[in-house]
Amino acid sequence: MSNPTSVYRLTDTAFRVLVNEAENRPELWQDSNTDFAKVLAENGITDYREPAGVTVQGSISLEPPTDARRPLADRQALKFHQNLVGLTPAKAADPNILAWLNHFTLHEYGIKRWPRASNSAPTNHIRRHWLTEAANDIYEASIAGRTYWIAETCLKAARSAGGAFTAEQAIELLSERAERYHYCMRFSFMRNPLVTAEYIRALLNEAEGINRSGMMSMIRQINRESGAKLIDALGREQCRSMIVNAAELAMTDEKNVTHRKYLKGNQPLVVLSLGAGTQSTVMALMAEQGYNGMPKPDLAIFADTGWEPPAVYEHLEWLKSQLSYEVVEVSAGNIKDDLLLGRNPRGHHFMDIPAYLTEPDGKASVSKRQCTSDYKLDPIKAELRQRLGLQKGRRAAKSSQVEMWLGISADEATRQKPSREEWITNRWPLIEQGYNRAQLYQWFRDRYPERELPRSACIGCPYHSNSEWKHLKENDPRSFAEAVFVDRALREMPHLRELSKGTAYLHRTRQPLAEIDFTNTKDYSEAMQEECEGLCGI
């Protein structure tokens, strides 16, 4: 049916006939081809409409939404509103005008926009959406009524917002979650243009992540603080402050936010992941000294694999003497000893390190790396769960939050990875402040010229560059000999050969470490490759 140039209102008689038909033949409202003029004629009603004083400019048909896009169908509301000339707010609250629009222009759209739920009585569904009479349903559920009023709300709010947002931005916000719009209309004091404007502004800016429960708490707080009669006397800044404060107060309760990261007023446990290498050392010292405004963390945590070079352990003891905040050491055991026994920290037969393999058919591969999780991430998480009082195997409450600082510099920004734990949020202060590794090294050398920064990585880490192997061989021959022993054991110990299902090496060339000539290798200058999830070598 083409759209007419005029909008009408149903006569009271026609309206009541359709109410009766909804009782007797609700299936008519499930058929997009139903001709309601014919339905009324069958009931002896041929004169079923009267002028409403509203005309159509352009089209008021709405695109039926797909199921996946149903909540966003309200995005069409502004055009619908614009094309109805003379439809005032008073007329948009007239059930007979809405009923005519619902049946004669928006019927197919309504079927797809508000499909009947299987547990919903057909008549009630029709009365609520097509034959709306209840005041709240006009604003929330009437097909034409809601479409008009969501647009009117957004236009009114934008006009009152002082340029803070546009009607289009408001539509995007309110159409994503129905309750955001419902609360604008359900409470009379919320229909004040200024209150609506500042409510929407707060949702766009300060109240990201607030859920349905949170919005209800927010609105109750606004009502308590202002009162329906006093709110009109508030100026913009007072109104804004009141609404922002109400939002932030509501969001201090974990049940009122969609995700823990949105929880307000709850300070996370700030933890610095300490690898005792260049980046984490400098980050720890910058925090201690408040350099460039960097605050102190609550604690630093060092995950000891048991196979770090002696220089790392000596450096860690020195670093602890420089820091006023707590430094915690955790461990899941000695990775070298476990590797030689062919087990992981839980006693399962497994080779944790990413050794370079030559398979029986000659194909080159790399064994699965599990060492980072087993010897660094898992013991760190176990310590943090204990500090937060989280029981083993129990999901963390939203109020349990950790902000984990990782020492990755700006030149290695690609190593940033989000935490796999919902209660831990990773942060990279060195990247935030734009420091690269060279700047960090210079910062340390300027302040501690008598000290050398160690290379923090397991002695036998397969990810060592040739420069690192050379440095280890020349400066710590005992540790290099340990790596040579383990490298040989991977191929000579039967249980390790069985675990690797091939011939395993610590060096990427798949040659015995003892036989590689590092004489022509440049001094240490290469960054670590494939580092351990932002926890090794930093």
C-alpha positions in Angstrom: 0.0 0.0 0.0 1.5 3.4 -1.0 1.7 6.0 1.7 -1.0 8.6 1.6 -0.4 12.4 1.7 -2.4 12.8 4.9 -2.4 11.1 8.3 -5.8 10.3 9.9 -7.1 9.1 13.2 -9.3 6.1 13.6 -12.9 6.8 14.7 -13.7 5.5 18.2 -16.0 2.9 16.7 -13.3 1.6 14.3 -10.8 1.5 17.2 -13.1 -0.6 19.3 -13.9 -3.0 16.4 -10.1 -3.6 16.0 -9.9 -4.3 19.7 -12.5 -6.9 19.4 -10.8 -8.4 16.3 -7.6 -8.7 18.3 -9.5 -10.9 20.7 -11.1 -13.0 18.0 -8.6 -13.1 15.2 -5.1 -12.2 16.4 -3.6 -13.9 13.5 -4.5 -10.9 11.3 -1.7 -9.0 13.1 0.9 -11.6 12.1 0.2 -11.3 8.4 2.0 -8.4 6.7 -0.6 -8.4 3.9 -3.6 -7.8 6.1 -5.8 -5.0 4.7 -7.4 -3.4 7.8 -9.8 -1.3 5.8 -11.2 -4.6 4.5 -11.3 -6.0 8.0 -13.3 -3.0 9.2 -15.6 -3.2 6.2 -16.3 -6.9 7.1 -17.6 -5.5 10.4 -19.8 -2.9 8.7 -17.4 0.0 9.2 -16.7 1.9 6.0 -16.3 5.4 7.4 -13.4 4.5 9.8 -11.2 7.6 9.7 -11.3 11.3 10.3 -8.8 14.1 9.6 -5.9 14.5 12.0 -4.4 17.7 10.7 -1.1 16.0 9.8 0.4 15.6 6.4 3.2 13.5 5.0 6.2 15.1 3.3 8.1 12.4 1.5 7.7 9.0 3.0 7.0 7.6 6.5 7.5 4.0 5.6 10.2 2.3 7.7 12.5 -0.4 6.6 11.6 -3.6 8.4 14.6 -4.6 10.5 16.3 -8.0 10.3 16.3 -10.0 13.6 20.0 -9.1 14.2 19.4 -5.4 13.7 16.0 -5.1 15.5 17.3 -3.0 18.4 18.8 -0.5 16.0 15.7 0.1 13.9 15.0 3.3 15.9 17.8 4.9 13.8 15.1 5.7 11.2 13.1 7.7 13.7 14.5 11.2 12.8 13.5 10.9 9.2 10.0 9.6 10.2 9.6 12.6 12.6 10.8 15.0 9.9 8.4 13.8 7.3 5.3 14.1 9.5 4.2 17.8 9.2 1.9 18.9 12.0 2.3 15.9 14.2 2.7 17.7 17.5 3.6 16.0 20.8 -0.1 16.3 21.8 -1.2 14.5 18.6 1.6 12.0 19.0 0.0 10.9 22.3 -3.5 10.4 20.6 -4.1 6.6 20.6 -6.4 6.9 17.6 -3.8 8.7 15.4 -1.2 6.2 16.5 -3.6 3.3 15.7 -4.2 4.6 12.2 -0.4 4.9 11.6 0.3 1.5 13.1 -2.3 -0.3 10.9 -2.2 1.6 7.7 1.5 2.6 7.3 3.7 0.6 9.7 2.1 -2.8 10.0 4.8 -4.8 8.3 7.5 -2.9 10.1 5.8 -3.5 13.4 5.7 -7.3 12.9 9.4 -7.4 12.4 10.3 -4.7 14.9 8.3 -6.2 17.7 7.7 -9.9 17.0 5.5 -11.6 19.5 7.4 -13.8 22.0 6.2 -17.3 22.3 5.1 -16.8 26.0 3.2 -13.5 25.2 -0.6 -13.6 24.8 -1.4 -12.5 21.2 -4.1 -10.1 22.2 -2.0 -8.4 24.8 0.8 -8.1 22.3 -1.5 -6.4 19.7 -3.1 -4.1 22.3 0.4 -2.9 23.4 1.9 -2.3 20.0 -0.9 -1.6 17.5 -3.8 -0.5 19.7 -2.0 1.4 22.4 -3.9 3.3 25.0 -1.8 3.2 28.2 0.4 6.3 28.6 3.7 4.5 29.0 3.0 2.2 26.1 2.5 5.2 23.8 6.1 6.2 24.5 7.6 2.7 24.8 5.7 0.2 22.7 3.4 1.8 20.1 5.0 1.3 16.7 4.4 4.9 15.5 4.4 6.4 19.0 7.8 5.1 20.1 9.2 6.0 16.7 8.0 9.6 17.0 8.9 10.0 20.7 12.4 8.6 20.5 13.0 11.2 17.7 11.3 13.9 19.6 13.3 13.1 22.8 16.6 13.2 20.9 15.8 16.4 19.0 14.6 18.1 22.2 17.7 16.9 24.1 20.1 18.1 21.4 18.5 21.5 21.3 19.0 21.8 25.1 22.5 20.3 25.1 24.3 23.5 24.2 26.1 21.8 21.3 27.4 18.9 23.5 25.9 16.3 21.1 23.6 16.0 18.1 20.2 14.4 17.7 21.9 11.7 15.5 24.4 10.9 18.3 21.6 10.7 20.8 19.6 8.3 18.5 22.7 6.1 18.2 23.0 5.9 21.9 19.3 5.3 22.8 18.7 2.9 20.0 21.4 0.5 21.2 19.7 -0.2 24.5 16.0 0.3 24.8 16.0 1.0 28.5 18.2 4.1 27.9 15.2 5.6 26.1 12.5 4.1 28.3 13.9 5.9 31.4 13.8 9.2 29.5 10.0 8.8 29.1 8.9 6.6 32.1 9.5 9.3 34.7 7.9 12.7 34.4 10.9 14.7 35.7 13.1 13.1 33.1 11.1 14.7 30.4 12.5 18.1 31.3 14.6 19.1 28.3 17.6 20.0 30.3 17.5 16.9 32.4 17.1 14.7 29.3 20.0 16.5 27.6 22.3 16.1 30.6 21.2 12.4 31.1 22.1 11.6 27.5 25.3 13.6 27.8 26.3 11.6 30.9 25.5 8.3 29.1 27.7 9.4 26.2 30.6 10.5 28.3 30.7 9.6 32.0 28.5 6.5 32.3 29.9 4.2 29.7 29.3 0.6 30.8 26.3 1.4 33.0 23.6 -1.3 32.8 19.8 -1.3 33.3 20.1 -1.7 37.1 22.6 1.1 37.1 20.4 3.5 35.1 17.5 2.8 37.5 19.8 3.6 40.5 21.0 6.7 38.7 17.5 8.0 38.0 16.4 7.2 41.6 19.3 9.2 42.9 18.5 12.2 40.6 14.9 12.1 41.8 16.0 12.0 45.5 18.4 14.8 45.0 16.3 17.2 43.0 12.7 16.4 43.4 10.3 16.7 40.5 9.2 20.2 41.5 12.7 21.7 42.1 14.5 20.3 39.1 13.1 23.1 36.8 15.0 25.7 38.9 18.4 24.1 38.4 20.9 25.7 36.0 22.8 23.7 33.5 26.0 23.2 35.5 24.0 22.2 38.6 21.9 19.8 36.6 25.0 18.3 34.9 26.9 17.9 38.2 23.9 16.2 39.8 23.4 13.7 37.0 27.1 12.9 36.6 27.4 12.4 40.4 24.3 10.1 40.3 25.8 8.1 37.5 29.2 7.7 39.2 27.5 6.8 42.5 25.4 4.1 40.8 28.5 2.7 39.1 30.3 2.1 42.4 28.1 -1.0 42.8 29.3 -3.9 40.7 25.8 -5.0 39.9 25.3 -1.8 38.0 28.0 -2.1 35.4 28.4 -4.4 32.4 32.1 -5.1 33.0 34.5 -4.7 35.9 36.5 -2.1 34.0 33.6 0.4 34.3 33.3 0.1 38.1 33.7 3.5 39.7 35.4 4.3 43.0 37.1 1.0 43.3 40.9 1.3 43.2 42.5 -1.7 41.5 45.6 -3.4 43.0 48.4 -1.8 40.9 51.1 -4.4 40.2 54.4 -3.9 38.3 55.5 -7.0 36.5 59.3 -7.1 37.2 61.5 -9.1 34.9 64.7 -7.3 36.2 65.7 -6.4 32.6 66.2 -3.0 31.1 62.6 -1.9 30.7 61.0 -3.2 33.9 64.0 -2.0 35.9 63.8 1.5 34.6 60.0 1.6 34.9 60.3 0.4 38.6 62.9 3.2 39.3 60.9 5.9 37.5 57.9 4.9 39.6 59.9 5.1 42.8 61.2 8.5 41.9 57.9 9.8 40.6 59.7 10.6 37.3 57.5 12.5 34.9 54.6 12.1 37.2 54.6 8.3 37.3 53.0 7.0 40.5 54.2 4.1 42.6 52.6 0.8 42.2 51.2 -1.1 45.1 53.8 -3.8 44.6 56.2 -5.3 42.1 56.2 -9.0 41.4 59.1 -11.1 40.0 58.4 -14.6 38.7 61.5 -16.7 39.2 62.0 -19.6 36.8 65.0 -20.8 38.8 67.2 -20.5 35.7 68.1 -16.9 35.4 71.7 -15.9 35.1 73.4 -15.0 38.4 73.7 -11.4 37.3 69.9 -11.1 37.2 69.6 -12.3 40.8 72.3 -10.0 42.0 70.6 -7.1 40.1 67.3 -8.0 41.6 68.7 -7.7 45.2 70.2 -4.3 44.3 66.9 -3.1 42.8 64.9 -4.2 45.8 67.2 -2.0 48.0 66.2 1.0 45.8 62.5 0.6 46.0 60.2 1.6 48.9 57.3 -0.5 47.7 57.0 -4.2 48.1 58.8 -6.6 45.8 57.3 -10.1 45.8 59.1 -13.1 44.4 57.0 -16.1 43.2 58.0 -19.4 41.6 56.5 -22.5 40.2 59.8 -24.4 40.5 63.1 -24.7 38.6 62.5 -24.8 34.9 65.9 -26.4 34.1 65.4 -29.2 36.6 61.8 -29.8 35.4 63.0 -29.8 31.8 65.6 -32.5 32.5 63.0 -34.6 34.2 60.6 -34.1 31.3 57.8 -32.6 33.3 55.9 -29.4 33.9 55.3 -27.8 37.3 52.2 -30.0 37.8 54.2 -33.1 37.3 52.8 -34.0 33.9 55.1 -35.3 31.2 55.6 -32.3 29.0 58.5 -30.3 27.5 57.5 -26.7 28.2 60.2 -24.8 26.2 59.9 -23.9 22.5 62.8 -26.1 21.4 63.7 -26.3 17.7 62.9 -29.7 16.3 63.9 -31.8 13.3 61.1 -34.4 13.0 61.8 -38.0 11.8 60.7 -37.1 8.3 63.2 -34.2 8.2 60.5 -31.5 8.7 61.5 -28.5 10.9 59.1 -27.4 13.6 59.1 -25.8 17.1 57.7 -27.5 20.2 54.8 -25.8 21.9 55.8 -23.1 24.3 54.1 -23.4 27.7 56.9 -22.1 29.9 55.6 -18.5 30.1 52.3 -19.7 31.4 53.6 -22.3 33.7 56.6 -20.5 35.2 55.6 -16.8 35.0 51.9 -16.1 34.4 50.4 -18.9 36.6 52.5 -18.2 39.7 51.9 -14.5 39.4 48.1 -15.0 39.0 48.1 -17.4 42.0 49.8 -14.8 44.2 47.4 -12.0 43.1 44.3 -14.2 43.6 45.5 -14.9 47.1 46.1 -11.2 47.8 42.6 -10.4 46.5 41.1 -13.2 48.6 39.8 -15.1 45.5 39.1 -18.7 46.1 40.6 -21.2 43.8 38.3 -22.1 40.9 35.8 -19.3 41.8 35.1 -16.4 39.4 36.4 -13.1 40.6 33.8 -10.5 41.6 33.7 -7.3 39.6 35.2 -5.4 42.6 38.4 -7.6 42.3 40.6 -5.8 39.9 44.3 -5.7 39.1 46.1 -3.2 37.0 49.2 -4.9 35.6 52.1 -2.7 34.5 54.2 -4.3 31.8 57.6 -2.9 30.8 57.3 -2.8 27.1 58.8 0.3 25.3 57.4 2.3 22.5 59.6 0.7 19.8 58.1 -2.7 20.8 54.5 -1.7 20.9 53.5 -4.7 18.8 54.2 -6.8 21.9 51.2 -5.4 23.7 48.7 -8.1 24.4 45.5 -7.8 26.5 45.2 -9.9 29.6 43.4 -13.2 29.3 42.0 -12.8 32.8 38.9 -10.5 33.1 40.0 -9.3 36.5 43.4 -8.2 35.2 43.8 -5.1 33.0 47.2 -4.8 31.3 48.8 -1.3 31.1 52.1 -0.2 29.4 53.3 3.0 31.2 56.5 3.3 29.1 54.5 3.2 25.8 52.1 5.8 27.3 55.0 8.1 27.9 56.7 7.4 24.5 60.0 5.9 25.8 62.0 3.6 23.6 64.6 1.1 24.7 67.5 3.3 23.9 66.1 6.2 25.9 65.5 3.9 28.9 69.0 2.6 28.7 70.4 6.1 28.6 68.1 7.1 31.5 69.6 4.4 33.7 73.2 5.0 32.6 72.9 8.7 33.4 71.7 8.0 37.0 73.6 4.7 37.8 76.8 4.9 35.7 78.5 2.3 37.9 75.9 -0.4 37.2 75.2 -2.7 34.3 71.8 -3.8 33.3 71.6 -7.6 33.0 69.9 -9.5 30.2 66.9 -11.0 31.8 66.0 -14.4 30.3 66.3 -18.0 31.1 69.9 -19.2 30.6 68.8 -21.8 28.0 66.0 -19.8 26.4 65.6 -20.9 22.7 64.7 -17.4 21.8 68.2 -16.0 22.5 69.7 -14.2 19.5 73.3 -15.0 18.5 74.4 -11.8 20.3 72.9 -13.1 23.5 74.4 -16.5 23.2 77.8 -14.9 22.5 77.4 -12.6 25.5 76.5 -15.5 27.8 79.5 -17.6 26.5 82.0 -14.8 27.0 80.7 -13.3 30.2 79.2 -16.2 32.1 80.8 -19.4 30.9 79.4 -21.4 33.7 75.8 -20.5 32.7 76.7 -21.2 29.0 78.0 -24.6 30.0 74.6 -25.3 31.7 72.8 -24.4 28.5 75.2 -26.7 26.5 74.4 -29.6 28.9 70.7 -29.1 28.6 70.9 -28.8 24.8 72.8 -32.1 24.6 70.4 -33.7 27.0 67.4 -32.9 24.8 68.9 -35.3 22.2 70.6 -37.9 24.4 68.2 -38.6 27.2 65.6 -41.1 25.9 62.7 -39.7 27.8 63.3 -36.3 26.4 63.6 -37.6 22.8 60.3 -39.4 23.3 58.7 -36.2 24.6 60.0 -34.1 21.7 59.1 -36.7 19.0 62.1 -35.6 17.1 65.6 -34.2 17.5 65.6 -31.0 19.7 67.9 -28.1 19.9 68.1 -24.9 21.9 69.6 -22.9 18.9 67.4 -21.9 16.0 69.9 -23.3 13.4 69.1 -26.8 14.8 72.8 -27.4 15.5 74.4 -28.4 18.8 75.0 -25.3 20.9 78.5 -26.4 21.7 79.5 -26.5 18.1 78.3 -23.1 17.0 81.0 -20.4 16.4 79.9 -17.0 17.7 83.2 -15.3 16.9 81.9 -13.1 14.2 78.7 -12.3 15.9 78.3 -8.6 16.7 78.1 -7.6 20.3 74.7 -7.6 22.0 72.4 -5.3 19.9 69.5 -7.4 18.8 66.2 -7.2 20.6 64.7 -10.5 21.9 62.5 -12.2 19.3 59.1 -13.7 20.3 59.5 -12.7 23.9 57.5 -14.3 26.6 54.1 -12.5 26.5 55.6 -9.3 27.7 57.1 -10.9 30.8 60.5 -12.2 29.8 63.5 -10.1 29.0 62.0 -6.8 30.1 
